[in-house]
Amino acid sequence: MEIAIVGAGILGSIFGSLFSRKGFDVTLIEVLQERVNLIEREGLWMQWPDGNRTHERIAITSQPEAVGVKDVVMVAVKGYHTRSAIEGARPMIGEDTIVLSVQNGLGNLEKLADSVGPERVVGGITAHSGMPVSMNEVRYVGGLGPLLVIGPYDGVSRPGFENMVAQFQSVGLDVQPTSDINGVIWKKLIANVSTNVVAALTGLTGGTAVQHEPSVKIIEALSLELARVARAKGIDLPELEDPLDFSLKAFASTKDNRVSMLQDVEARRPTEIGNLNEVIVSEGRRFNIPTPYNEAVSWLIRGVEERNRQKLAVVESDSEPDAVRRAIKSEDLEALRRSLEASPLAQSLSIRFTEFEAGRVSARLPGTAQLNNFLGYTHTGALFTLAEQAMAAAANSLGHVGLPLNCDIQFINAADPAKDVTAEARVIDTQGRIARIQVELDQLDLRVAEVSEMVFLRH
């Protein structure tokens, strides 16, 4: 079975790796050329729930017209990209192709059906999730229940659907068919509506939030409003009897994973609030059911999105030296490395790069008595300069000038000025014009500091 996965983000990468390891012919479709280039060059790394780390060679392209017609086209993009994604995927959709959505929220199946016809569309729900480690590495957290529950959008089980399920199950994938995919979507919606927005607004992970009484109270209020709306629509699920209990169990299962909406907020991307809480508000109005809590959190998230948009109003300066700009644009990493190492502050501290790849670099600050602060430890200014050199290298290695938006640094242990400090920087994610850089500063086996920076990529 030949499968194309539209969207090589976290979920697309997880399914791409799982399907490839089971012997299916998989092609990832990704609009971000930086990710395409990196996965083509270095492959896809996966960290599994059991602690193993594996390397996969999976086909990836930004040109769906080049891959031909597929048996299954899986859509794994954000809800606000559904229409553009399915239109771009048309060259891969033949007479017998199944279009399988594994997206959050409501409204996605309707958009797909409008584009390719309801008889082709299959809805899929998963409670499994992951976290980005870099642009070509994902940590798969796992999740509650089966890998996938899938069902035809129009409720009609056709031979193509049955064959797809049989092939998935024949290789040991926990894929369960259902005749009522709408009910399954609403089951997942209970947890998504109740917890994703709480994580996005508080920054809490599931393992922490379920122990925090005020967070539990807002989760309860959101879930009860959803339950009232669902019943008014004629949806009958056992989980609606105690939606709080179901939501808390689902949220707790994510442990320290930063759920998708929190990742979106931190990366200054639009969220899927329109496919989640705002749907509950609009459906509540239709049935004359008040949903003040869902409305309030929707307003707050829209405010966060506006704040993020305003912070992206970066002056499009072009004052960089021509040689530096050319090196960045042409992705001449050696010229870029020389320019960074030649900066006066880097030279004064003797900072040198030990690895320099697209989206991933390592640098070293040699130990010297000149680095002492008044307490006898390595001066934090020197440590931040090392981190900044590494961040700048990673951010500008993708073909665009990277301009810093904000930076968060956490000092974990004091460093010994007599010993070298190393910095490992990697691009965690890029979406449009935003990149997220993570830097780890170490001294031998001691973690000194962790740094996270948001960068504006000037096209």
LOLOMI-436463 format. One record per residue (C-alpha): residue in one letter; x, y, z. Coordinates in steps of 0.001 Angstrom, whole numbers, plus 500000, padded with zeros to 6 digits. Layout:
# LOLOMI-436463
@residu=A; xx=X; yy=Y; zz=Z
...
# end
This chain:
# LOLOMI-436463
@residu=M; xx=500000; yy=500000; zz=500000
@residu=E; xx=501394; yy=503378; zz=498966
@residu=I; xx=500757; yy=506182; zz=501459
@residu=A; xx=501382; yy=509914; zz=501164
@residu=I; xx=501279; yy=511937; zz=504372
@residu=V; xx=500503; yy=515625; zz=503894
@residu=G; xx=502322; yy=517428; zz=506674
@residu=A; xx=505678; yy=516223; zz=508030
@residu=G; xx=505220; yy=517731; zz=511466
@residu=I; xx=505032; yy=515754; zz=514680
@residu=L; xx=502030; yy=513565; zz=513874
@residu=G; xx=502988; yy=513135; zz=510223
@residu=S; xx=506496; yy=512086; zz=511223
@residu=I; xx=505200; yy=509599; zz=513794
@residu=F; xx=502827; yy=507934; zz=511351
@residu=G; xx=505376; yy=508101; zz=508546
@residu=S; xx=507923; yy=506275; zz=510673
@residu=L; xx=505422; yy=503703; zz=511975
@residu=F; xx=504071; yy=502924; zz=508499
@residu=S; xx=507540; yy=502775; zz=506953
@residu=R; xx=508794; yy=500389; zz=509628
@residu=K; xx=505829; yy=498109; zz=508881
@residu=G; xx=506777; yy=497886; zz=505210
@residu=F; xx=504441; yy=500400; zz=503585
@residu=D; xx=505671; yy=502721; zz=500820
@residu=V; xx=505577; yy=506171; zz=502489
@residu=T; xx=506134; yy=509653; zz=501082
@residu=L; xx=505997; yy=512750; zz=503267
@residu=I; xx=504647; yy=515953; zz=501719
@residu=E; xx=505967; yy=519107; zz=503397
@residu=V; xx=505729; yy=522779; zz=502393
@residu=L; xx=508703; yy=523880; zz=504517
@residu=Q; xx=511665; yy=523416; zz=502206
@residu=E; xx=514089; yy=523601; zz=505145
@residu=R; xx=512572; yy=520455; zz=506647
@residu=V; xx=512475; yy=518727; zz=503261
@residu=N; xx=516164; yy=519440; zz=502684
@residu=L; xx=517177; yy=518253; zz=506156
@residu=I; xx=515206; yy=514984; zz=506062
@residu=E; xx=516404; yy=514282; zz=502526
@residu=R; xx=520004; yy=514815; zz=503630
@residu=E; xx=520016; yy=513302; zz=507123
@residu=G; xx=516860; yy=511188; zz=507395
@residu=L; xx=514261; yy=511183; zz=510176
@residu=W; xx=515140; yy=510347; zz=513779
@residu=M; xx=512556; yy=509003; zz=516204
@residu=Q; xx=512667; yy=508637; zz=519982
@residu=W; xx=510236; yy=505900; zz=521030
@residu=P; xx=508292; yy=505532; zz=524303
@residu=D; xx=510562; yy=502638; zz=525340
@residu=G; xx=513627; yy=504909; zz=525132
@residu=N; xx=514991; yy=503593; zz=521828
@residu=R; xx=516160; yy=506033; zz=519168
@residu=T; xx=515933; yy=505004; zz=515518
@residu=H; xx=516877; yy=506451; zz=512155
@residu=E; xx=514604; yy=506225; zz=509113
@residu=R; xx=515129; yy=507044; zz=505452
@residu=I; xx=511731; yy=508242; zz=504244
@residu=A; xx=510937; yy=509920; zz=500950
@residu=I; xx=509939; yy=513566; zz=501367
@residu=T; xx=509078; yy=516307; zz=498894
@residu=S; xx=507407; yy=519685; zz=498636
@residu=Q; xx=506019; yy=518791; zz=495194
@residu=P; xx=503043; yy=516401; zz=495420
@residu=E; xx=502660; yy=516413; zz=491645
@residu=A; xx=505974; yy=514535; zz=491411
@residu=V; xx=504980; yy=511482; zz=493469
@residu=G; xx=502044; yy=510083; zz=491486
@residu=V; xx=498698; yy=508678; zz=492598
@residu=K; xx=498657; yy=506987; zz=496025
@residu=D; xx=496373; yy=504431; zz=497653
@residu=V; xx=496015; yy=506559; zz=500783
@residu=V; xx=496553; yy=510292; zz=501263
@residu=M; xx=496743; yy=511039; zz=504969
@residu=V; xx=496110; yy=514658; zz=505963
@residu=A; xx=498035; yy=515643; zz=509100
@residu=V; xx=498015; yy=519445; zz=509013
@residu=K; xx=496427; yy=522058; zz=511268
@residu=G; xx=492723; yy=522629; zz=510692
@residu=Y; xx=493237; yy=526103; zz=509267
@residu=H; xx=495419; yy=524575; zz=506504
@residu=T; xx=492956; yy=521816; zz=505504
@residu=R; xx=491589; yy=523446; zz=502346
@residu=S; xx=494966; yy=524454; zz=500952
@residu=A; xx=496448; yy=521073; zz=501866
@residu=I; xx=493818; yy=519015; zz=500055
@residu=E; xx=493940; yy=521252; zz=496997
@residu=G; xx=497700; yy=520823; zz=496839
@residu=A; xx=497314; yy=517043; zz=497252
@residu=R; xx=495009; yy=516607; zz=494236
@residu=P; xx=497734; yy=515186; zz=491941
@residu=M; xx=498091; yy=512242; zz=494347
@residu=I; xx=494368; yy=511443; zz=494461
@residu=G; xx=493124; yy=508914; zz=491933
@residu=E; xx=489826; yy=507163; zz=491376
@residu=D; xx=490349; yy=504722; zz=494246
@residu=T; xx=492419; yy=506881; zz=496617
@residu=I; xx=491274; yy=507162; zz=500221
@residu=V; xx=491742; yy=510557; zz=501929
@residu=L; xx=492352; yy=509904; zz=505623
@residu=S; xx=492237; yy=512803; zz=508101
@residu=V; xx=494041; yy=512516; zz=511445
@residu=Q; xx=493342; yy=516093; zz=512523
@residu=N; xx=491995; yy=517684; zz=515684
@residu=G; xx=488622; yy=519335; zz=516056
@residu=L; xx=485522; yy=519696; zz=513922
@residu=G; xx=485048; yy=520852; zz=510345
@residu=N; xx=488014; yy=519127; zz=508702
@residu=L; xx=486092; yy=516200; zz=507229
@residu=E; xx=483503; yy=518553; zz=505776
@residu=K; xx=486226; yy=520549; zz=504006
@residu=L; xx=487797; yy=517396; zz=502609
@residu=A; xx=484426; yy=516065; zz=501458
@residu=D; xx=483653; yy=519352; zz=499696
@residu=S; xx=486907; yy=519045; zz=497789
@residu=V; xx=487163; yy=515342; zz=496868
@residu=G; xx=483692; yy=513938; zz=497562
@residu=P; xx=482337; yy=512333; zz=500751
@residu=E; xx=482784; yy=508774; zz=499465
@residu=R; xx=486588; yy=509164; zz=499476
@residu=V; xx=486937; yy=510663; zz=502961
@residu=V; xx=487792; yy=508671; zz=506083
@residu=G; xx=488067; yy=510256; zz=509507
@residu=G; xx=490753; yy=509159; zz=511909
@residu=I; xx=491316; yy=509892; zz=515586
@residu=T; xx=494397; yy=509196; zz=517681
@residu=A; xx=495210; yy=509902; zz=521302
@residu=H; xx=498912; yy=509450; zz=520609
@residu=S; xx=501243; yy=512443; zz=520528
@residu=G; xx=504840; yy=513606; zz=520457
@residu=M; xx=507233; yy=516497; zz=520866
@residu=P; xx=509689; yy=518077; zz=518416
@residu=V; xx=513366; yy=517564; zz=519198
@residu=S; xx=514647; yy=519155; zz=515992
@residu=M; xx=513353; yy=519634; zz=512454
@residu=N; xx=514133; yy=516000; zz=511672
@residu=E; xx=513716; yy=514378; zz=515071
@residu=V; xx=510544; yy=513668; zz=517045
@residu=R; xx=510011; yy=512220; zz=520508
@residu=Y; xx=506993; yy=509900; zz=520310
@residu=V; xx=505257; yy=509966; zz=523695
@residu=G; xx=502644; yy=507308; zz=522937
@residu=G; xx=499112; yy=507656; zz=524282
@residu=L; xx=495921; yy=506080; zz=525537
@residu=G; xx=493954; yy=503598; zz=523472
@residu=P; xx=494513; yy=502373; zz=519918
@residu=L; xx=496897; yy=504039; zz=517491
@residu=L; xx=493998; yy=504960; zz=515212
@residu=V; xx=490232; yy=504703; zz=515188
@residu=I; xx=488975; yy=505288; zz=511652
@residu=G; xx=485618; yy=505359; zz=509930
@residu=P; xx=484061; yy=506514; zz=506640
@residu=Y; xx=482809; yy=510092; zz=506685
@residu=D; xx=479454; yy=509088; zz=505209
@residu=G; xx=479176; yy=505904; zz=507304
@residu=V; xx=479381; yy=503567; zz=504291
@residu=S; xx=482031; yy=500839; zz=504582
@residu=R; xx=483394; yy=500306; zz=501065
@residu=P; xx=485919; yy=497690; zz=499864
@residu=G; xx=488750; yy=500226; zz=499721
@residu=F; xx=488231; yy=501206; zz=503340
@residu=E; xx=487998; yy=497579; zz=504456
@residu=N; xx=491184; yy=496691; zz=502546
@residu=M; xx=493064; yy=499601; zz=504158
@residu=V; xx=492013; yy=498494; zz=507645
@residu=A; xx=492959; yy=494876; zz=506867
@residu=Q; xx=496427; yy=495889; zz=505655
@residu=F; xx=497082; yy=498018; zz=508737
@residu=Q; xx=495952; yy=495245; zz=511057
@residu=S; xx=497868; yy=492532; zz=509169
@residu=V; xx=501188; yy=494149; zz=510156
@residu=G; xx=500218; yy=494552; zz=513806
@residu=L; xx=499127; yy=498202; zz=513851
@residu=D; xx=496366; yy=498857; zz=516396
@residu=V; xx=493880; yy=500371; zz=513940
@residu=Q; xx=490205; yy=499943; zz=514791
@residu=P; xx=487334; yy=500615; zz=512376
@residu=T; xx=484102; yy=502302; zz=513399
@residu=S; xx=480816; yy=503031; zz=511676
@residu=D; xx=480359; yy=506228; zz=513713
@residu=I; xx=483450; yy=508375; zz=513276
@residu=N; xx=481510; yy=511481; zz=514325
@residu=G; xx=480979; yy=510028; zz=517787
@residu=V; xx=484676; yy=509160; zz=518067
@residu=I; xx=485645; yy=512685; zz=517006
@residu=W; xx=483421; yy=514118; zz=519729
@residu=K; xx=484976; yy=511751; zz=522265
@residu=K; xx=488427; yy=513174; zz=521545
@residu=L; xx=486934; yy=516663; zz=521405
@residu=I; xx=485995; yy=516362; zz=525085
@residu=A; xx=489645; yy=516237; zz=526097
@residu=N; xx=490934; yy=518628; zz=523435
@residu=V; xx=488419; yy=521363; zz=524204
@residu=S; xx=488829; yy=520995; zz=527960
@residu=T; xx=492609; yy=520775; zz=528249
@residu=N; xx=494475; yy=522125; zz=525204
@residu=V; xx=493424; yy=525696; zz=525809
@residu=V; xx=494280; yy=525435; zz=529526
@residu=A; xx=497780; yy=524279; zz=528636
@residu=A; xx=498142; yy=527063; zz=526073
@residu=L; xx=497086; yy=529785; zz=528538
@residu=T; xx=498975; yy=528517; zz=531603
@residu=G; xx=502027; yy=526848; zz=530058
@residu=L; xx=501382; yy=523789; zz=532242
@residu=T; xx=501909; yy=520242; zz=531047
@residu=G; xx=499312; yy=517567; zz=531714
@residu=G; xx=501158; yy=515918; zz=534571
@residu=T; xx=501250; yy=519219; zz=536458
@residu=A; xx=497882; yy=520702; zz=535497
@residu=V; xx=495815; yy=517757; zz=536743
@residu=Q; xx=497303; yy=518327; zz=540229
@residu=H; xx=496555; yy=522069; zz=540177
@residu=E; xx=493090; yy=522787; zz=541606
@residu=P; xx=492342; yy=526053; zz=539721
@residu=S; xx=493311; yy=524396; zz=536419
@residu=V; xx=491086; yy=521411; zz=537215
@residu=K; xx=488176; yy=523776; zz=537895
@residu=I; xx=488416; yy=525448; zz=534482
@residu=I; xx=488816; yy=522035; zz=532802
@residu=E; xx=485633; yy=520939; zz=534544
@residu=A; xx=483709; yy=524032; zz=533463
@residu=L; xx=484802; yy=523677; zz=529835
@residu=S; xx=484000; yy=519957; zz=529724
@residu=L; xx=480518; yy=520380; zz=531245
@residu=E; xx=479626; yy=523034; zz=528668
@residu=L; xx=480768; yy=520708; zz=525892
@residu=A; xx=478712; yy=517840; zz=527337
@residu=R; xx=475546; yy=519945; zz=527324
@residu=V; xx=476127; yy=520973; zz=523703
@residu=A; xx=476902; yy=517392; zz=522628
@residu=R; xx=473705; yy=516046; zz=524185
@residu=A; xx=471685; yy=518769; zz=522468
@residu=K; xx=473135; yy=517554; zz=519162
@residu=G; xx=472017; yy=514000; zz=519935
@residu=I; xx=475506; yy=512668; zz=520656
@residu=D; xx=475465; yy=509853; zz=523197
@residu=L; xx=478822; yy=508832; zz=524660
@residu=P; xx=479575; yy=507205; zz=528037
@residu=E; xx=482360; yy=509768; zz=528526
@residu=L; xx=479769; yy=512553; zz=528602
@residu=E; xx=478501; yy=511224; zz=531935
@residu=D; xx=481722; yy=512362; zz=533624
@residu=P; xx=483594; yy=514511; zz=531103
@residu=L; xx=485958; yy=515862; zz=533772
@residu=D; xx=487229; yy=512396; zz=534700
@residu=F; xx=487797; yy=511529; zz=531029
@residu=S; xx=489577; yy=514832; zz=530350
@residu=L; xx=491857; yy=514545; zz=533361
@residu=K; xx=492874; yy=510977; zz=532503
@residu=A; xx=493618; yy=511959; zz=528915
@residu=F; xx=495552; yy=515073; zz=530009
@residu=A; xx=497535; yy=513157; zz=532639
@residu=S; xx=498560; yy=510590; zz=530012
@residu=T; xx=500497; yy=513291; zz=528133
@residu=K; xx=502845; yy=513558; zz=531159
@residu=D; xx=505481; yy=516222; zz=530424
@residu=N; xx=504475; yy=516561; zz=526775
@residu=R; xx=503632; yy=520111; zz=525715
@residu=V; xx=500297; yy=519669; zz=523924
@residu=S; xx=499882; yy=520996; zz=520409
@residu=M; xx=498140; yy=524265; zz=521265
@residu=L; xx=500806; yy=525133; zz=523819
@residu=Q; xx=503473; yy=524390; zz=521215
@residu=D; xx=501641; yy=526683; zz=518777
@residu=V; xx=501472; yy=529546; zz=521282
@residu=E; xx=505133; yy=529193; zz=522195
@residu=A; xx=506118; yy=529101; zz=518518
@residu=R; xx=503921; yy=532150; zz=517763
@residu=R; xx=501788; yy=530167; zz=515314
@residu=P; xx=498017; yy=530438; zz=514905
@residu=T; xx=496176; yy=527903; zz=517066
@residu=E; xx=493336; yy=525510; zz=516288
@residu=I; xx=490946; yy=527350; zz=518624
@residu=G; xx=488578; yy=527779; zz=515667
@residu=N; xx=488187; yy=523997; zz=515332
@residu=L; xx=487873; yy=523434; zz=519085
@residu=N; xx=486411; yy=525809; zz=521689
@residu=E; xx=484952; yy=528260; zz=519193
@residu=V; xx=482957; yy=525390; zz=517666
@residu=I; xx=481421; yy=524696; zz=521086
@residu=V; xx=480483; yy=528370; zz=521371
@residu=S; xx=478836; yy=528488; zz=517931
@residu=E; xx=477003; yy=525182; zz=518457
@residu=G; xx=475885; yy=526376; zz=521880
@residu=R; xx=474324; yy=529460; zz=520312
@residu=R; xx=472533; yy=527273; zz=517772
@residu=F; xx=470931; yy=525262; zz=520580
@residu=N; xx=470533; yy=528226; zz=522953
@residu=I; xx=473014; yy=526738; zz=525449
@residu=P; xx=475261; yy=529232; zz=527294
@residu=T; xx=478990; yy=528521; zz=526951
@residu=P; xx=480628; yy=531423; zz=528837
@residu=Y; xx=483794; yy=529527; zz=529800
@residu=N; xx=484501; yy=528330; zz=526271
@residu=E; xx=483794; yy=531816; zz=524968
@residu=A; xx=486128; yy=533425; zz=527509
@residu=V; xx=489083; yy=531133; zz=526797
@residu=S; xx=488519; yy=531588; zz=523050
@residu=W; xx=488754; yy=535366; zz=523484
@residu=L; xx=491918; yy=534962; zz=525543
@residu=I; xx=493601; yy=532732; zz=522976
@residu=R; xx=492690; yy=535161; zz=520196
@residu=G; xx=494331; yy=537849; zz=522324
@residu=V; xx=497472; yy=535736; zz=522632
@residu=E; xx=497494; yy=535216; zz=518862
@residu=E; xx=497206; yy=538981; zz=518321
@residu=R; xx=500059; yy=539615; zz=520744
@residu=N; xx=502182; yy=537151; zz=518812
@residu=R; xx=501291; yy=538789; zz=515490
@residu=Q; xx=502282; yy=542203; zz=516796
@residu=K; xx=505612; yy=540876; zz=518048
@residu=L; xx=506347; yy=539712; zz=514515
@residu=A; xx=506295; yy=543289; zz=513245
@residu=V; xx=510065; yy=543228; zz=512860
@residu=V; xx=511708; yy=546022; zz=510908
@residu=E; xx=512878; yy=544527; zz=507631
@residu=S; xx=516387; yy=545941; zz=507907
@residu=D; xx=518926; yy=544945; zz=505309
@residu=S; xx=522029; yy=546386; zz=506936
@residu=E; xx=523991; yy=543125; zz=507009
@residu=P; xx=527260; yy=543083; zz=505052
@residu=D; xx=526729; yy=541878; zz=501487
@residu=A; xx=529095; yy=538928; zz=501946
@residu=V; xx=527207; yy=537738; zz=505028
@residu=R; xx=523852; yy=538081; zz=503295
@residu=R; xx=525119; yy=536124; zz=500294
@residu=A; xx=526483; yy=533373; zz=502532
@residu=I; xx=523129; yy=533042; zz=504303
@residu=K; xx=521038; yy=533117; zz=501146
@residu=S; xx=523218; yy=530552; zz=499356
@residu=E; xx=523480; yy=528406; zz=502518
@residu=D; xx=527260; yy=528599; zz=502319
@residu=L; xx=527800; yy=527242; zz=505816
@residu=E; xx=531591; yy=527509; zz=505732
@residu=A; xx=531452; yy=531220; zz=504877
@residu=L; xx=528816; yy=531743; zz=507560
@residu=R; xx=530970; yy=529938; zz=510133
@residu=R; xx=533971; yy=532137; zz=509302
@residu=S; xx=531858; yy=535295; zz=509650
@residu=L; xx=530563; yy=534251; zz=513056
@residu=E; xx=533975; yy=533271; zz=514384
@residu=A; xx=535449; yy=536554; zz=513098
@residu=S; xx=533108; yy=538730; zz=515201
@residu=P; xx=535146; yy=540706; zz=517771
@residu=L; xx=533441; yy=539328; zz=520877
@residu=A; xx=533696; yy=535723; zz=519673
@residu=Q; xx=537368; yy=536258; zz=518916
@residu=S; xx=538058; yy=537781; zz=522323
@residu=L; xx=536538; yy=534698; zz=523989
@residu=S; xx=538130; yy=532281; zz=521470
@residu=I; xx=534730; yy=530703; zz=520683
@residu=R; xx=535001; yy=528170; zz=517856
@residu=F; xx=532512; yy=525879; zz=516158
@residu=T; xx=533174; yy=522155; zz=516336
@residu=E; xx=530157; yy=521141; zz=514204
@residu=F; xx=528269; yy=523248; zz=511690
@residu=E; xx=525292; yy=521779; zz=509822
@residu=A; xx=522013; yy=523180; zz=508577
@residu=G; xx=519785; yy=523582; zz=511627
@residu=R; xx=522311; yy=522104; zz=514075
@residu=V; xx=525662; yy=523407; zz=515395
@residu=S; xx=528135; yy=522870; zz=518245
@residu=A; xx=530493; yy=525475; zz=519673
@residu=R; xx=533150; yy=525575; zz=522398
@residu=L; xx=534212; yy=528232; zz=524893
@residu=P; xx=537707; yy=527365; zz=526192
@residu=G; xx=538305; yy=527609; zz=529919
@residu=T; xx=540515; yy=530438; zz=531171
@residu=A; xx=541033; yy=532405; zz=534366
@residu=Q; xx=539808; yy=535506; zz=532490
@residu=L; xx=536241; yy=534158; zz=532652
@residu=N; xx=535922; yy=534364; zz=536448
@residu=N; xx=533127; yy=536463; zz=537919
@residu=F; xx=533468; yy=537961; zz=541402
@residu=L; xx=532278; yy=534685; zz=542970
@residu=G; xx=534856; yy=532626; zz=541123
@residu=Y; xx=532459; yy=531008; zz=538646
@residu=T; xx=532334; yy=531407; zz=534844
@residu=H; xx=530811; yy=534796; zz=534059
@residu=T; xx=527220; yy=534423; zz=532857
@residu=G; xx=527876; yy=537035; zz=530175
@residu=A; xx=530461; yy=534738; zz=528625
@residu=L; xx=528055; yy=531797; zz=528806
@residu=F; xx=525306; yy=533790; zz=527118
@residu=T; xx=527731; yy=534925; zz=524406
@residu=L; xx=528533; yy=531285; zz=523694
@residu=A; xx=524808; yy=530475; zz=523544
@residu=E; xx=524164; yy=533485; zz=521305
@residu=Q; xx=526899; yy=532429; zz=518865
@residu=A; xx=525374; yy=528961; zz=518623
@residu=M; xx=521821; yy=530310; zz=518297
@residu=A; xx=522834; yy=532769; zz=515579
@residu=A; xx=524589; yy=530026; zz=513643
@residu=A; xx=521613; yy=527658; zz=513757
@residu=A; xx=519078; yy=530401; zz=513007
@residu=N; xx=520960; yy=531699; zz=509967
@residu=S; xx=521825; yy=528294; zz=508507
@residu=L; xx=518472; yy=527788; zz=506768
@residu=G; xx=518768; yy=530293; zz=503940
@residu=H; xx=517126; yy=533253; zz=505708
@residu=V; xx=518445; yy=536030; zz=507912
@residu=G; xx=517413; yy=535160; zz=511493
@residu=L; xx=516518; yy=538095; zz=513736
@residu=P; xx=515947; yy=537331; zz=517456
@residu=L; xx=512497; yy=538026; zz=518904
@residu=N; xx=512937; yy=536861; zz=522474
@residu=C; xx=515149; yy=534605; zz=524536
@residu=D; xx=514686; yy=532583; zz=527703
@residu=I; xx=517724; yy=531288; zz=529599
@residu=Q; xx=517740; yy=528997; zz=532603
@residu=F; xx=520983; yy=528586; zz=534555
@residu=I; xx=521106; yy=525146; zz=536143
@residu=N; xx=524644; yy=524788; zz=537545
@residu=A; xx=527549; yy=527166; zz=538064
@residu=A; xx=530404; yy=526578; zz=535622
@residu=D; xx=534091; yy=526202; zz=536452
@residu=P; xx=536004; yy=528933; zz=534540
@residu=A; xx=539037; yy=526673; zz=534170
@residu=K; xx=537084; yy=524124; zz=532103
@residu=D; xx=535687; yy=524296; zz=528564
@residu=V; xx=531957; yy=524837; zz=528047
@residu=T; xx=530224; yy=523432; zz=524954
@residu=A; xx=527011; yy=524621; zz=523325
@residu=E; xx=524700; yy=522398; zz=521259
@residu=A; xx=522124; yy=524414; zz=519279
@residu=R; xx=519401; yy=523037; zz=517048
@residu=V; xx=516363; yy=524366; zz=515233
@residu=I; xx=513411; yy=522697; zz=516945
@residu=D; xx=510751; yy=523850; zz=514530
@residu=T; xx=509995; yy=526351; zz=511812
@residu=Q; xx=506566; yy=527557; zz=510746
@residu=G; xx=506458; yy=530211; zz=508073
@residu=R; xx=508675; yy=533034; zz=509285
@residu=I; xx=509320; yy=531813; zz=512834
@residu=A; xx=512016; yy=529418; zz=514028
@residu=R; xx=512464; yy=528051; zz=517522
@residu=I; xx=516056; yy=527420; zz=518625
@residu=Q; xx=517090; yy=525293; zz=521617
@residu=V; xx=520602; yy=525498; zz=523092
@residu=E; xx=522154; yy=523310; zz=525784
@residu=L; xx=525329; yy=524419; zz=527557
@residu=D; xx=527396; yy=521643; zz=529136
@residu=Q; xx=530672; yy=521290; zz=530996
@residu=L; xx=531741; yy=517655; zz=530698
@residu=D; xx=528701; yy=515751; zz=532067
@residu=L; xx=527270; yy=518765; zz=533908
@residu=R; xx=524352; yy=520715; zz=532393
@residu=V; xx=525148; yy=524397; zz=532899
@residu=A; xx=522252; yy=526148; zz=531194
@residu=E; xx=519389; yy=525727; zz=528750
@residu=V; xx=518396; yy=528486; zz=526344
@residu=S; xx=515349; yy=528874; zz=524102
@residu=E; xx=515032; yy=531585; zz=521484
@residu=M; xx=512345; yy=532600; zz=519005
@residu=V; xx=513730; yy=533922; zz=515706
@residu=F; xx=512104; yy=535859; zz=512885
@residu=L; xx=513231; yy=534532; zz=509489
@residu=R; xx=513415; yy=537414; zz=507038
@residu=H; xx=512622; yy=536108; zz=503538
# end
